[in-house]
Amino acid sequence: MRQRICVLGLGYIGLPTAAVLATHGFEVIGVDVNPNVVNIINNGDIHIEEPGLRTLVQAAIKSGNLRAKPEPEEADVFIIAVPTPLRDRRADLSYVESATKSIAPHLEKGNLAILESTVPPKTTGKLVAPILEQSGLKAGKDFYLAHCPERVLPGNILKELIENDRVIGGVTPESARKAQEETSGVRPSFFGCLPLINVFR
Ligand SMILES: NC(=O)c1ccc[n+]([C@@H]2O[C@H](COP(=O)([O-])OP(=O)(O)OC[C@H]3O[C@@H](n4cnc5c(N)ncnc54)[C@H](O)[C@@H]3O)[C@@H](O)[C@H]2O)c1
């Protein structure tokens, strides 16, 4: 069955990720809290500058595989790519927190959630897992949960998204393996990377 992937945050990381996944045949729901961003993307346009991105987003929208919305819905995989700006030398995790809260009501057994935002160590286990577990499901047992920080540089994102090696940490070894398997058809570097298995609790 075709995988449905929900990408939260349609900025420099989330929008290219959503468009690449959609043009590789996944059904992708792109979620952004900014209604202007949602409208622009649904019209096949983009709100950020990145070489090749407009053409890719146009193709993704035209294929019917990508649609943008202001809130998430049921999916097999949730990818969190929201901002984590530094404030007084500390990462502001409020966007990660609110994005995670918006996923929790839609989480089902067997789903995978991947945090791709740049965050301090232990954010996945100490912030994201407890919020998702408010669904009544247990991280690593009922659903898979992993952290896979994005490493691309603006200006070359579409190439680096596919070719850069990635590091994946799962709340359990199965969560890391699931995150590795899930998009390895799109991002071949996932095959080559060695998941770092972190048990957070
Ligand atoms: N931009 C880069 O080159 C780069 C490279 C590596 C890692 N990162 C990391 O990736 C993460 C995302 O960065 P970015 O540059 O894509 O940010 P961005 O500011 O370009 O885009 C983030 C988007 O998320 C949306 N958003 C905020 N809260 C939301 C929520 N609760 N639900 C849904 N959408 C929400 C915003 O409206 C915005 O459109 C950050 O942690 C950043 O440090 C960025």
The ligand as a MOL file (V3000), in Angstrom:
LIG
                    3D

  0  0  0     0  0            999 V3000
M  V30 BEGIN CTAB
M  V30 COUNTS 44 48 0 0 0
M  V30 BEGIN ATOM
M  V30 1 N 17.6060 25.8850 6.5570 0
M  V30 2 C 18.6790 25.1160 6.5980 0
M  V30 3 O 19.6000 25.2260 5.7870 0
M  V30 4 C 18.8190 24.0300 7.6360 0
M  V30 5 C 19.8430 23.0910 7.5140 0
M  V30 6 C 19.9350 22.0730 8.4400 0
M  V30 7 C 19.0040 22.0010 9.4940 0
M  V30 8 N 18.0320 22.9470 9.5960 0 CHG=1
M  V30 9 C 17.0730 22.8280 10.7120 0
M  V30 10 O 15.8270 22.4010 10.1970 0
M  V30 11 C 14.7630 22.9430 10.9940 0
M  V30 12 C 13.7970 23.6910 10.0900 0
M  V30 13 O 14.4800 24.8230 9.5620 0
M  V30 14 P 13.9810 25.6040 8.2630 0
M  V30 15 O 15.1720 26.3680 7.7830 0
M  V30 16 O 13.2900 24.6560 7.3220 0 CHG=-1
M  V30 17 O 12.9000 26.5960 8.8960 0
M  V30 18 P 12.0070 27.6670 8.0990 0
M  V30 19 O 11.8990 28.8380 9.0020 0
M  V30 20 O 12.5130 27.8480 6.7050 0
M  V30 21 O 10.5780 26.9530 7.9640 0
M  V30 22 C 9.8790 26.4430 9.0460 0
M  V30 23 C 8.3800 26.4180 8.7120 0
M  V30 24 O 7.7160 25.7630 9.8060 0
M  V30 25 C 6.4470 26.4020 9.9770 0
M  V30 26 N 5.9380 26.0610 11.3170 0
M  V30 27 C 6.2410 26.6250 12.5250 0
M  V30 28 N 5.5750 25.9850 13.5080 0
M  V30 29 C 4.8430 24.9940 12.9140 0
M  V30 30 C 3.9660 23.9950 13.4140 0
M  V30 31 N 3.6910 23.8650 14.7130 0
M  V30 32 N 3.3760 23.1430 12.5340 0
M  V30 33 C 3.6340 23.2590 11.1990 0
M  V30 34 N 4.4720 24.2030 10.6710 0
M  V30 35 C 5.0600 25.0420 11.5310 0
M  V30 36 C 6.7370 27.8880 9.7520 0
M  V30 37 O 5.5550 28.5870 9.4160 0
M  V30 38 C 7.7410 27.8130 8.5860 0
M  V30 39 O 7.0950 27.9080 7.3130 0
M  V30 40 C 15.4440 23.8230 12.0600 0
M  V30 41 O 15.6140 23.0660 13.2430 0
M  V30 42 C 16.7840 24.1550 11.4320 0
M  V30 43 O 17.7770 24.4160 12.4040 0
M  V30 44 C 17.9020 23.9550 8.6910 0
M  V30 END ATOM
M  V30 BEGIN BOND
M  V30 1 1 1 2
M  V30 2 2 2 3
M  V30 3 1 2 4
M  V30 4 1 4 5
M  V30 5 2 4 44
M  V30 6 2 5 6
M  V30 7 1 6 7
M  V30 8 2 7 8
M  V30 9 1 8 9
M  V30 10 1 8 44
M  V30 11 1 9 10
M  V30 12 1 9 42
M  V30 13 1 10 11
M  V30 14 1 11 12
M  V30 15 1 11 40
M  V30 16 1 12 13
M  V30 17 1 13 14
M  V30 18 2 14 15
M  V30 19 1 14 16
M  V30 20 1 14 17
M  V30 21 1 17 18
M  V30 22 2 18 19
M  V30 23 1 18 20
M  V30 24 1 18 21
M  V30 25 1 21 22
M  V30 26 1 22 23
M  V30 27 1 23 24
M  V30 28 1 23 38
M  V30 29 1 24 25
M  V30 30 1 25 26
M  V30 31 1 25 36
M  V30 32 1 26 27
M  V30 33 1 26 35
M  V30 34 2 27 28
M  V30 35 1 28 29
M  V30 36 1 29 30
M  V30 37 2 29 35
M  V30 38 1 30 31
M  V30 39 2 30 32
M  V30 40 1 32 33
M  V30 41 2 33 34
M  V30 42 1 34 35
M  V30 43 1 36 37
M  V30 44 1 36 38
M  V30 45 1 38 39
M  V30 46 1 40 41
M  V30 47 1 40 42
M  V30 48 1 42 43
M  V30 END BOND
M  V30 END CTAB
M  END
